[in-house]
């Protein structure tokens, strides 16, 4: 996605889809936790195919094909930014600035997305 290009989040307001898509919830009002930043782990393989990003978790040197994440444009943008340590606030500002979504909705959706990535072992907190 071009940095200056604005897109929209697909209904329901979510950052990923297929079997992993969930609607936004209010349980993430203050973000996924108090980590200063998050970064990708090395426990996955990422491929861009036909405008989508696929994340395939790797467990014990074997691809876990039943846990493939398919990311839409906004999820792909966040995944791109997670290549280096990045603060959740920066992710929220980027999504709100590049997509047609309010800062409050972006904050909620980014927090949910980070929680899901962290639960799957795809990102880790970076303190300091």
C-alpha positions as CSV (number, residue, x, y, z in Angstrom):
1,X,0.0,0.0,0.0
2,X,1.3,3.5,-0.8
3,X,2.0,5.6,2.3
4,X,-0.2,8.4,1.1
5,X,-3.1,6.2,-0.2
6,X,-6.3,6.1,1.9
7,X,-8.3,3.0,2.1
8,X,-11.2,1.8,4.2
9,X,-11.5,-1.1,6.7
10,X,-13.8,-3.8,5.5
11,X,-17.0,-4.3,7.4
12,X,-17.0,-5.3,10.2
13,X,-14.2,-3.0,11.2
14,X,-11.4,-5.5,11.3
15,X,-7.8,-5.8,10.3
16,X,-7.7,-9.4,9.2
17,X,-10.3,-11.7,7.9
18,X,-11.1,-15.3,6.9
19,X,-11.5,-17.5,9.9
20,X,-9.5,-15.1,12.1
21,X,-11.8,-12.0,11.6
22,X,-13.5,-10.8,14.7
23,X,-15.6,-7.7,15.3
24,X,-14.1,-4.9,17.3
25,X,-14.9,-5.0,21.0
26,X,-14.6,-2.5,23.8
27,X,-12.5,-4.7,26.0
28,X,-9.3,-3.1,24.7
29,X,-9.9,0.4,25.7
30,X,-6.3,0.9,26.9
31,X,-4.4,-1.2,24.4
32,X,-3.1,-4.8,24.6
33,X,-0.8,-4.1,27.6
34,X,1.8,-1.6,28.8
35,X,4.5,-2.6,26.4
36,X,6.4,0.3,24.9
37,X,6.6,-1.4,21.5
38,X,6.0,-4.7,19.6
39,X,8.0,-6.4,17.0
40,X,7.5,-9.5,14.8
41,X,8.9,-12.8,16.1
42,X,10.8,-15.2,13.8
43,X,8.2,-17.9,14.3
44,X,6.5,-17.4,11.0
45,X,6.8,-17.0,7.2
46,X,5.2,-14.0,5.5
47,X,4.2,-13.9,1.8
48,X,2.3,-11.2,-0.2
49,X,0.0,-12.9,-2.8
50,X,-2.6,-11.1,-4.9
51,X,-2.6,-7.9,-2.8
52,X,-3.0,-9.8,0.5
53,X,-0.4,-10.8,3.1
54,X,-0.4,-14.4,4.4
55,X,1.3,-15.2,7.7
56,X,2.1,-18.9,8.2
57,X,3.2,-19.8,11.8
58,X,6.1,-22.2,12.0
59,X,6.1,-24.7,14.8
60,X,9.2,-27.0,15.3
61,X,10.4,-26.2,11.7
62,X,7.0,-27.2,10.2
63,X,4.4,-24.8,8.8
64,X,1.2,-24.8,10.7
65,X,-1.1,-24.6,7.7
66,X,-4.3,-24.7,9.8
67,X,-3.4,-21.4,11.4
68,X,-2.7,-19.2,8.4
69,X,-3.5,-15.5,8.9
70,X,-4.8,-13.6,5.8
71,X,-4.4,-9.9,6.2
72,X,-6.3,-7.2,4.4
73,X,-4.7,-3.8,3.5
74,X,-4.8,-2.3,7.0
75,X,-3.6,-5.5,8.7
76,X,-0.8,-5.8,6.1
77,X,0.2,-2.2,6.8
78,X,0.5,-2.9,10.5
79,X,2.4,-6.1,9.8
80,X,4.8,-4.1,7.6
81,X,5.4,-1.6,10.5
82,X,6.0,-4.5,12.9
83,X,9.1,-5.4,11.0
84,X,10.9,-3.1,13.5
85,X,9.9,-2.3,17.1
86,X,6.9,0.1,16.9
87,X,4.7,1.6,19.6
88,X,0.9,0.8,19.5
89,X,0.3,4.6,19.4
90,X,2.2,4.9,16.2
91,X,0.3,2.0,14.7
92,X,-3.0,3.7,15.6
93,X,-1.9,7.1,14.2
94,X,-0.8,5.3,10.9
95,X,-4.1,3.4,10.5
96,X,-6.2,6.5,11.4
97,X,-4.1,8.6,8.9
98,X,-4.1,6.2,6.0
99,X,-7.5,4.6,6.3
100,X,-11.0,6.0,6.6
101,X,-11.4,5.1,10.3
102,X,-11.7,7.3,13.4
103,X,-8.8,7.3,15.9
104,X,-11.0,5.7,18.5
105,X,-12.0,2.8,16.2
106,X,-8.3,2.5,15.0
107,X,-7.2,2.2,18.6
108,X,-9.7,-0.5,19.4
109,X,-9.0,-2.4,16.3
110,X,-5.2,-2.2,16.6
111,X,-5.3,-3.3,20.2
112,X,-7.5,-6.3,19.2
113,X,-5.2,-7.2,16.3
114,X,-2.0,-6.9,18.5
115,X,-3.6,-9.2,21.1
116,X,-4.4,-11.8,18.4
117,X,-0.9,-11.6,16.9
118,X,0.6,-11.9,20.4
119,X,-1.6,-14.8,21.4
120,X,-0.5,-16.6,18.3
121,X,3.2,-16.0,19.1
122,X,3.7,-13.8,16.0
123,X,4.8,-10.6,17.9
124,X,6.5,-9.9,21.2
125,X,6.7,-6.9,23.4
126,X,9.9,-4.8,23.4
127,X,10.4,-2.8,26.6
128,X,12.3,0.5,26.6
